[in-house]
Amino acid sequence: MISWMQKHNKYLVWTIWIATIAFIGAGFVGWGSYSFGSKAGNVAKVGNIEIKQSKLNMVYSNIYGQYNQMLKGKLDDKKAKEMGLIKQAFSTIVTQAKILNFAQDMGIVVSDDELVQKLEAIQGFQKDGKFSKEIYNTYLQSQRLKAKDFEASLKEELIINKTLALLETKSLPLEIEALGAAMNVADKIAYKVLTTADVPYVSDAAKVKAFWEAQKDNYMTEKKYNLSFIWTESNQATVTDEELKNYYDANSFNYTDAKGKQLTFDEAKSTVTKDLKLKKTKKSAQKAYIAFKKGKMKSSETMTLPVGDLKLTPMLWNEIESKSVGDILKPKVVGEQYVTVKINKMIQPQVMTFEQAKEKVTTAYDLQAKKEALLALAESTLSHLDDSNLTVSDFITFTNRDNIKSLNSQESLQFLQKLFTSNKEKGIISVLDKVIVYNIIEQKLLSVDENQTDFVKQTVNQMKKKTFESNFLRMLDKQYPTEVYMGGLIN
């Protein structure tokens, strides 16, 4: 039960994660960033709190680092975009800001002494068990952070923790008794697991088109830009071994492996070479930008690209979307070269023709039609239980569920969670892409195992915490509206 709740706790597993301390504990890794250009400013406003670009960059970098560790250092900008990490980072900040708004209204504060105690307790900043200002300053420098910004973020974390602590309430004896009894109920069921493979289905082109006619506004072309480019390659720049070594020595903290361990010069040499060549090419790229802006240089190429096309970086796309037609963007790094971009035209999304949308529409309609057919089959099976070929289980409980055939462990857990909270003797339960038709044929109450007491208490506490937090966040959603200043941060 607890593991299930932890896995499905969509409210506070990621969204209330500040990650300041977790990031430090990971080893000062220079993970991905999501920059919005050099112009300082805000990306959104939540209630009375403005969301700074630097805050979004910090949280995005933290989330990127966590996933990069899980993927053993194989995360890149493409995967990060596919996974929606920037939206996840923004959602995290928005939730934090809503809680901070509430804390302000309630007068919840953190003193400077509390902040200092928290800062000095971070193990990543300690040497021989004591806080080291040198290590702290090195970290700030490596992450390009100002002390006041980092400490403000840490202070916000403490305020959020104080606020959420107000929601904590321990399990009551009656709650423990009630859940303990429920967890010790054992059912013997007759059941049948149905999937779409059990439904004979042939796609109907006419129905697909009718489905599209009713849903066509949901099928839009991508937003596109017609852009002109000036590319400035860096591979022609020459670098000596001495220059590489000096550059590495000055920037060694930027060269680490997936676990945060600093790379030796030989291990990092190829990356150092690329970085130094880019540095040497920067002035040439700036000269090309000025010449292009004055009309003294023609573009290298012009093309129309959908927003987010992988030819450019997420950072560059975000800046393009914040600019106007006719603007020329200063040089940005893309791969191993610089690019200057001119925005010629913006092409707004339009409703797709049926032929353009046909593949997507067919997939969506077939999925819906199969689900409807599957539920119809389940209803028919339920009405003829005596005539159906059902499987009979042994007595099953929350903790004894391995004998439910055709369901894996996670599916079994979800099925039983719905079964034991239902008051129906027989019925239909959907679990992901499967439907289970069941009939309870026998039930008994097992004796309470005293060894389960702690587990039951933990489960009650988790259930109450999840309920209070979800309701709390729903209340905050209504009380503190979000105003977003730029695209690409929400669905």
C-alpha positions as CSV (number, residue, x, y, z in Angstrom):
1,M,0.0,0.0,0.0
2,I,2.7,2.5,1.0
3,S,4.8,1.7,-2.1
4,W,1.8,2.1,-4.3
5,M,0.9,5.5,-2.7
6,Q,4.5,6.7,-3.1
7,K,4.5,5.7,-6.7
8,H,1.2,7.4,-7.4
9,N,1.5,10.4,-5.2
10,K,1.4,13.0,-8.1
11,Y,1.1,15.9,-5.8
12,L,4.2,16.0,-3.6
13,V,6.7,13.5,-4.9
14,W,8.1,15.9,-7.5
15,T,6.1,19.1,-7.2
16,I,7.1,20.0,-3.7
17,W,10.7,19.0,-4.3
18,I,13.0,22.1,-4.0
19,A,16.1,19.8,-4.6
20,T,18.6,22.4,-3.2
21,I,20.2,19.9,-0.8
22,A,19.6,16.9,-3.0
23,F,21.5,18.7,-5.8
24,I,24.4,19.5,-3.5
25,G,24.5,15.9,-2.3
26,A,24.9,14.7,-5.8
27,G,28.3,16.1,-6.0
28,F,28.3,19.5,-7.6
29,V,27.6,18.2,-11.1
30,G,27.3,20.8,-13.9
31,W,24.1,19.3,-15.4
32,G,21.9,20.7,-18.1
33,S,20.5,24.2,-18.0
34,Y,17.6,25.8,-19.7
35,S,18.5,29.4,-20.4
36,F,16.1,32.1,-21.6
37,G,18.8,34.4,-23.0
38,S,20.9,37.0,-21.3
39,K,18.1,39.5,-20.6
40,A,17.1,39.4,-17.0
41,G,13.5,39.2,-16.1
42,N,10.6,37.0,-14.9
43,V,8.8,34.1,-16.6
44,A,5.6,34.1,-14.7
45,K,3.7,35.4,-11.7
46,V,1.9,33.3,-9.1
47,G,-0.3,35.2,-6.7
48,N,2.0,38.0,-5.4
49,I,5.2,36.1,-6.3
50,E,7.2,36.8,-9.5
51,I,9.0,33.7,-10.9
52,K,12.6,34.6,-12.0
53,Q,14.4,33.1,-14.9
54,S,17.3,32.2,-12.6
55,K,14.9,30.2,-10.3
56,L,13.5,28.3,-13.3
57,N,17.1,27.6,-14.5
58,M,18.1,26.3,-11.1
59,V,15.2,23.9,-10.7
60,Y,15.5,22.7,-14.3
61,S,19.1,22.0,-13.7
62,N,18.3,20.0,-10.6
63,I,15.6,17.9,-12.3
64,Y,17.9,17.4,-15.3
65,G,20.6,16.1,-13.0
66,Q,18.3,13.7,-11.2
67,Y,17.1,12.2,-14.4
68,N,20.7,12.2,-15.8
69,Q,21.8,10.1,-12.9
70,M,18.9,7.6,-13.4
71,L,19.8,7.4,-17.1
72,K,23.5,6.9,-16.2
73,G,24.6,10.1,-17.9
74,K,22.8,9.5,-21.2
75,L,20.3,12.4,-20.9
76,D,20.5,15.1,-23.6
77,D,18.5,18.1,-24.7
78,K,16.3,16.0,-27.0
79,K,15.3,13.5,-24.4
80,A,14.8,16.2,-21.8
81,K,12.4,17.9,-24.1
82,E,10.5,14.7,-24.9
83,M,10.2,14.0,-21.2
84,G,8.9,17.6,-20.6
85,L,11.5,18.4,-18.0
86,I,11.1,22.2,-18.4
87,K,7.4,21.9,-17.9
88,Q,8.0,19.7,-14.8
89,A,10.5,22.3,-13.5
90,F,8.0,25.1,-14.0
91,S,5.2,23.1,-12.4
92,T,7.4,22.5,-9.4
93,I,8.1,26.2,-9.0
94,V,4.4,27.2,-9.4
95,T,3.4,24.8,-6.6
96,Q,6.2,26.1,-4.4
97,A,5.1,29.7,-5.1
98,K,1.5,28.9,-4.2
99,I,2.6,27.5,-0.9
100,L,4.8,30.5,-0.3
101,N,1.9,32.8,-1.0
102,F,-0.1,31.0,1.6
103,A,2.8,31.2,4.0
104,Q,3.0,34.9,3.5
105,D,-0.7,35.3,4.2
106,M,-0.5,33.2,7.3
107,G,2.7,34.9,8.6
108,I,4.9,31.8,8.5
109,V,8.5,33.0,8.5
110,V,12.0,31.6,8.9
111,S,14.6,33.5,10.9
112,D,18.2,34.2,9.8
113,D,19.4,31.9,12.6
114,E,17.3,29.0,11.2
115,L,18.7,29.7,7.7
116,V,22.3,29.7,9.0
117,Q,21.7,26.4,10.9
118,K,20.3,24.8,7.8
119,L,23.1,26.0,5.6
120,E,25.8,24.9,7.9
121,A,24.1,21.4,8.3
122,I,24.5,20.7,4.5
123,Q,27.1,17.9,4.3
124,G,28.2,19.0,0.9
125,F,29.5,22.3,2.4
126,Q,31.3,20.6,5.2
127,K,35.0,19.7,5.7
128,D,35.9,17.5,8.7
129,G,32.3,17.8,10.0
130,K,32.4,21.6,9.9
131,F,30.9,24.2,7.5
132,S,33.5,25.4,5.0
133,K,33.0,28.8,3.5
134,E,35.6,28.0,0.8
135,I,33.7,24.9,-0.4
136,Y,30.4,26.9,-0.3
137,N,31.9,29.7,-2.4
138,T,33.4,27.2,-4.8
139,Y,30.0,25.6,-5.3
140,L,28.3,29.0,-5.9
141,Q,31.0,29.8,-8.5
142,S,30.7,26.5,-10.3
143,Q,27.0,26.8,-10.6
144,R,27.1,30.6,-11.4
145,L,24.9,31.4,-8.5
146,K,24.9,34.4,-6.2
147,A,24.9,33.6,-2.5
148,K,21.8,35.7,-1.9
149,D,19.9,33.7,-4.6
150,F,20.9,30.3,-3.3
151,E,20.1,31.3,0.3
152,A,16.8,32.8,-0.7
153,S,15.9,29.4,-2.3
154,L,17.0,27.6,0.8
155,K,14.9,29.9,2.9
156,E,11.9,29.2,0.7
157,E,12.5,25.5,1.2
158,L,12.4,25.9,5.0
159,I,9.2,28.0,4.8
160,I,7.5,25.4,2.6
161,N,8.6,22.6,5.0
162,K,7.1,24.6,7.9
163,T,3.9,25.1,6.1
164,L,3.4,21.5,5.1
165,A,4.2,20.4,8.6
166,L,1.0,22.1,9.6
167,L,-0.9,19.4,7.6
168,E,0.7,16.5,9.4
169,T,-1.7,14.6,11.7
170,K,-1.0,11.2,13.2
171,S,-3.3,8.2,12.8
172,L,-6.1,7.8,15.3
173,P,-7.0,4.5,17.0
174,L,-10.3,4.2,15.2
175,E,-8.6,4.8,11.8
176,I,-6.0,2.1,12.6
177,E,-8.6,-0.3,13.6
178,A,-10.8,0.4,10.5
179,L,-7.9,0.1,8.1
180,G,-6.5,-2.9,9.9
181,A,-9.8,-4.7,9.5
182,A,-10.0,-3.8,5.9
183,M,-6.5,-5.0,5.2
184,N,-7.3,-8.4,6.8
185,V,-10.4,-9.1,4.8
186,A,-9.8,-12.0,2.4
187,D,-11.9,-12.6,-0.7
188,K,-12.2,-15.6,-2.9
189,I,-13.3,-14.4,-6.3
190,A,-14.3,-15.8,-9.6
191,Y,-13.0,-13.5,-12.3
192,K,-12.0,-13.0,-15.9
193,V,-9.4,-10.6,-17.3
194,L,-10.3,-9.1,-20.6
195,T,-8.2,-7.0,-23.0
196,T,-8.7,-5.4,-26.4
197,A,-7.2,-8.6,-27.9
198,D,-10.5,-10.3,-26.9
199,V,-12.5,-7.9,-29.0
200,P,-12.8,-8.5,-32.7
201,Y,-12.2,-5.1,-34.3
202,V,-11.9,-3.7,-37.8
203,S,-11.3,0.0,-38.3
204,D,-14.1,1.8,-40.1
205,A,-12.8,4.6,-42.4
206,A,-16.2,6.4,-42.5
207,K,-16.5,6.4,-38.7
208,V,-12.9,7.7,-38.4
209,K,-13.7,10.6,-40.7
210,A,-16.9,11.4,-38.8
211,F,-14.8,11.3,-35.6
212,W,-12.4,13.8,-37.1
213,E,-15.3,16.1,-38.2
214,A,-16.4,16.3,-34.6
215,Q,-12.9,16.7,-33.2
216,K,-11.1,18.6,-36.0
217,D,-10.2,21.6,-33.8
218,N,-8.1,19.3,-31.7
219,Y,-5.9,18.5,-34.7
220,M,-3.8,21.5,-35.5
221,T,-0.6,21.9,-37.5
222,E,2.5,22.9,-35.6
223,K,3.5,26.5,-35.1
224,K,6.3,27.3,-37.5
225,Y,8.9,29.9,-38.1
226,N,10.7,30.9,-41.3
227,L,14.2,31.7,-40.3
228,S,17.5,32.8,-41.8
229,F,20.8,31.6,-40.4
230,I,24.4,32.6,-40.3
231,W,26.5,29.7,-39.1
232,T,30.0,30.2,-37.7
233,E,31.9,26.9,-37.4
234,S,34.5,26.4,-34.6
235,N,36.3,23.4,-36.0
236,Q,38.8,25.6,-37.9
237,A,40.0,27.3,-34.7
238,T,43.5,26.1,-33.7
239,V,44.4,25.2,-30.1
240,T,47.6,24.0,-28.5
241,D,48.0,21.4,-25.8
242,E,49.2,24.1,-23.4
243,E,46.1,26.2,-24.1
244,L,43.9,23.2,-23.5
245,K,45.6,22.4,-20.2
246,N,45.4,26.0,-19.0
247,Y,41.7,26.2,-19.9
248,Y,41.0,22.9,-18.2
249,D,42.8,24.0,-15.0
250,A,40.7,27.2,-14.9
251,N,37.4,25.3,-15.5
252,S,38.0,21.8,-14.1
253,F,34.9,21.9,-11.9
254,N,32.8,21.9,-15.1
255,Y,34.1,18.5,-16.2
256,T,32.6,15.6,-14.3
257,D,31.1,12.2,-15.0
258,A,27.5,11.2,-14.4
259,K,28.3,10.5,-10.7
260,G,29.8,13.9,-10.1
261,K,33.4,12.7,-10.1
262,Q,35.8,15.2,-11.6
263,L,37.4,14.0,-14.9
264,T,41.1,14.1,-15.4
265,F,42.5,16.3,-18.2
266,D,42.9,13.3,-20.5
267,E,39.4,12.1,-19.9
268,A,37.9,15.6,-20.5
269,K,40.3,16.6,-23.3
270,S,37.8,16.2,-26.2
271,T,35.1,18.3,-24.4
272,V,37.7,20.9,-23.3
273,T,38.9,21.1,-27.0
274,K,35.3,21.7,-28.2
275,D,34.7,24.4,-25.5
276,L,38.0,26.2,-26.1
277,K,37.4,26.2,-29.9
278,L,34.0,27.7,-29.3
279,K,35.5,30.4,-27.0
280,K,38.0,31.3,-29.7
281,T,35.3,31.5,-32.4
282,K,32.9,33.7,-30.4
283,K,34.5,37.0,-31.7
284,S,34.1,35.8,-35.3
285,A,30.5,34.9,-34.6
286,Q,29.8,38.4,-33.1
287,K,31.4,40.0,-36.2
288,A,29.2,38.0,-38.5
289,Y,26.2,39.0,-36.5
290,I,27.0,42.7,-36.8
291,A,27.7,42.4,-40.5
292,F,24.4,40.5,-41.0
293,K,22.5,43.0,-39.0
294,K,24.0,45.9,-41.1
295,G,23.1,44.1,-44.4
296,K,26.7,43.5,-45.3
297,M,26.4,39.7,-45.2
298,K,23.8,37.3,-46.6
299,S,22.4,34.4,-44.7
300,S,23.9,30.9,-45.0
301,E,20.5,29.4,-45.4
302,T,16.8,30.0,-44.9
303,M,14.3,27.4,-43.9
304,T,10.9,26.9,-42.2
305,L,11.0,24.9,-39.0
306,P,8.3,23.8,-36.5
307,V,8.8,25.1,-33.0
308,G,11.1,22.7,-31.1
309,D,12.8,21.3,-34.2
310,L,16.0,19.6,-33.1
311,K,18.1,21.6,-35.5
312,L,18.2,24.2,-32.8
313,T,18.5,24.0,-29.0
314,P,15.5,24.4,-26.6
315,M,17.3,27.5,-25.3
316,L,17.3,29.1,-28.7
317,W,13.7,28.1,-29.5
318,N,12.6,29.7,-26.3
319,E,14.3,33.0,-27.2
320,I,12.9,32.9,-30.7
321,E,9.4,32.6,-29.2
322,S,10.0,35.6,-27.0
323,K,11.0,37.8,-30.0
324,S,9.2,39.5,-32.9
325,V,9.2,39.0,-36.7
326,G,12.2,40.9,-38.1
327,D,14.4,40.5,-35.0
328,I,17.9,39.2,-35.3
329,L,19.2,37.1,-32.4
330,K,22.8,37.3,-31.1
331,P,25.0,34.3,-31.8
332,K,24.1,31.1,-29.8
333,V,26.0,27.8,-29.5
334,V,24.4,24.9,-31.4
335,G,26.5,21.8,-31.4
336,E,30.0,22.8,-32.2
337,Q,29.2,26.1,-34.0
338,Y,27.5,29.5,-33.5
339,V,24.4,30.5,-35.2
340,T,22.8,34.0,-35.7
341,V,19.1,33.8,-36.4
342,K,16.8,36.2,-38.1
343,I,13.0,35.7,-37.7
344,N,11.4,36.3,-41.1
345,K,7.9,35.0,-40.5
346,M,5.8,33.2,-37.9
347,I,3.2,30.7,-39.2
348,Q,0.4,30.1,-36.7
349,P,-1.1,26.6,-36.2
350,Q,-4.0,25.8,-38.5
351,V,-6.6,23.0,-38.5
352,M,-5.2,20.0,-40.3
353,T,-6.9,18.6,-43.3
354,F,-8.3,15.1,-42.9
355,E,-5.4,13.6,-44.9
356,Q,-2.9,15.5,-42.7
357,A,-4.5,14.2,-39.5
358,K,-5.6,10.8,-40.7
359,E,-2.9,8.8,-39.0
360,K,-3.4,10.5,-35.6
361,V,-7.2,10.5,-35.9
362,T,-7.3,6.8,-36.8
363,T,-5.2,5.9,-33.8
364,A,-7.3,7.9,-31.5
365,Y,-10.6,6.7,-32.8
366,D,-9.5,3.0,-32.9
367,L,-8.3,3.3,-29.3
368,Q,-11.6,4.8,-28.1
369,A,-13.7,2.3,-30.2
370,K,-11.7,-0.7,-28.8
371,K,-12.2,0.6,-25.2
372,E,-16.0,0.9,-25.8
373,A,-16.1,-2.6,-27.4
374,L,-14.1,-4.0,-24.4
375,L,-16.5,-2.4,-21.9
376,A,-19.5,-3.8,-23.9
377,L,-17.8,-7.3,-23.7
378,A,-17.3,-6.9,-20.0
379,E,-21.0,-5.9,-19.5
380,S,-22.0,-9.0,-21.5
381,T,-19.7,-11.2,-19.5
382,L,-21.0,-9.8,-16.2
383,S,-24.6,-10.5,-17.2
384,H,-23.7,-14.1,-18.0
385,L,-21.3,-15.0,-15.2
386,D,-22.6,-18.5,-14.8
387,D,-22.0,-19.2,-18.5
388,S,-18.5,-17.7,-18.6
389,N,-15.3,-19.5,-18.2
390,L,-14.1,-17.8,-15.0
391,T,-11.0,-18.4,-13.0
392,V,-11.4,-18.9,-9.2
393,S,-8.8,-17.5,-6.9
394,D,-7.6,-18.5,-3.5
395,F,-8.3,-16.2,-0.7
396,I,-6.6,-12.9,-1.6
397,T,-5.7,-9.9,0.6
398,F,-3.7,-6.7,0.0
399,T,-0.5,-8.6,1.0
400,N,-1.3,-11.9,-0.7
401,R,-2.1,-11.1,-4.3
402,D,0.3,-13.1,-6.4
403,N,-2.2,-15.6,-7.5
404,I,-4.3,-13.3,-9.7
405,K,-3.5,-14.7,-13.2
406,S,-3.1,-12.4,-16.2
407,L,-2.2,-9.5,-14.0
408,N,1.3,-8.4,-13.0
409,S,2.1,-7.2,-9.4
410,Q,1.3,-3.6,-10.0
411,E,-2.0,-4.4,-11.9
412,S,-3.0,-6.7,-9.1
413,L,-2.4,-4.1,-6.5
414,Q,-4.5,-1.5,-8.4
415,F,-7.3,-4.1,-8.9
416,L,-7.3,-5.0,-5.2
417,Q,-7.3,-1.4,-4.1
418,K,-10.5,-0.9,-6.1
419,L,-12.0,-4.2,-5.1
420,F,-11.6,-3.7,-1.4
421,T,-13.0,-0.2,-1.5
422,S,-16.1,-1.3,-3.5
423,N,-19.3,-2.3,-1.9
424,K,-20.4,-4.4,-4.9
425,E,-20.4,-8.2,-4.7
426,K,-19.8,-8.4,-8.4
427,G,-18.8,-5.9,-11.0
428,I,-16.3,-4.6,-13.5
429,I,-13.0,-3.0,-12.6
430,S,-10.7,-1.3,-15.1
431,V,-6.9,-1.4,-14.6
432,L,-4.8,0.4,-17.3
433,D,-5.6,-1.4,-20.6
434,K,-7.4,-4.4,-18.9
435,V,-10.9,-5.0,-17.6
436,I,-11.6,-7.5,-14.8
437,V,-15.1,-8.9,-14.4
438,Y,-15.4,-10.4,-10.9
439,N,-17.8,-12.1,-8.5
440,I,-17.0,-12.5,-4.8
441,I,-18.0,-16.0,-4.0
442,E,-16.6,-16.2,-0.4
443,Q,-15.2,-13.8,2.2
444,K,-13.6,-14.1,5.6
445,L,-11.9,-11.9,8.2
446,L,-8.4,-13.0,9.1
447,S,-7.1,-12.6,12.6
448,V,-5.1,-9.3,13.1
449,D,-1.4,-9.8,13.1
450,E,0.2,-7.6,15.7
451,N,3.3,-7.3,13.6
452,Q,1.2,-5.3,11.1
453,T,0.5,-2.5,13.5
454,D,3.4,-0.3,12.4
455,F,2.6,-0.9,8.8
456,V,-1.0,0.0,9.3
457,K,-0.1,3.2,11.1
458,Q,2.3,4.2,8.3
459,T,-0.4,3.4,5.7
460,V,-3.0,5.6,7.6
461,N,-0.5,8.4,7.9
462,Q,0.4,8.2,4.2
463,M,-3.3,8.2,3.2
464,K,-4.1,11.2,5.4
465,K,-1.0,13.1,4.2
466,K,-1.9,12.5,0.6
467,T,-5.5,13.5,1.1
468,F,-4.7,16.7,3.0
469,E,-2.0,17.7,0.6
470,S,-4.1,17.2,-2.5
471,N,-7.0,19.1,-1.1
472,F,-4.6,21.8,0.1
473,L,-3.1,22.2,-3.3
474,R,-6.6,22.3,-4.9
475,M,-7.5,25.2,-2.6
476,L,-4.2,27.0,-3.5
477,D,-5.0,26.6,-7.2
478,K,-8.2,28.6,-6.8
479,Q,-6.7,31.2,-4.4
480,Y,-3.5,32.0,-6.2
481,P,-3.8,32.2,-10.1
482,T,-0.8,31.8,-12.3
483,E,0.1,34.3,-15.1
484,V,2.7,32.9,-17.6
485,Y,4.7,35.4,-19.6
486,M,6.3,33.1,-22.2
487,G,5.5,30.0,-24.1
488,G,6.7,26.4,-23.7
489,L,6.2,26.2,-19.9
490,I,2.7,24.7,-19.7
491,N,0.7,22.3,-21.8
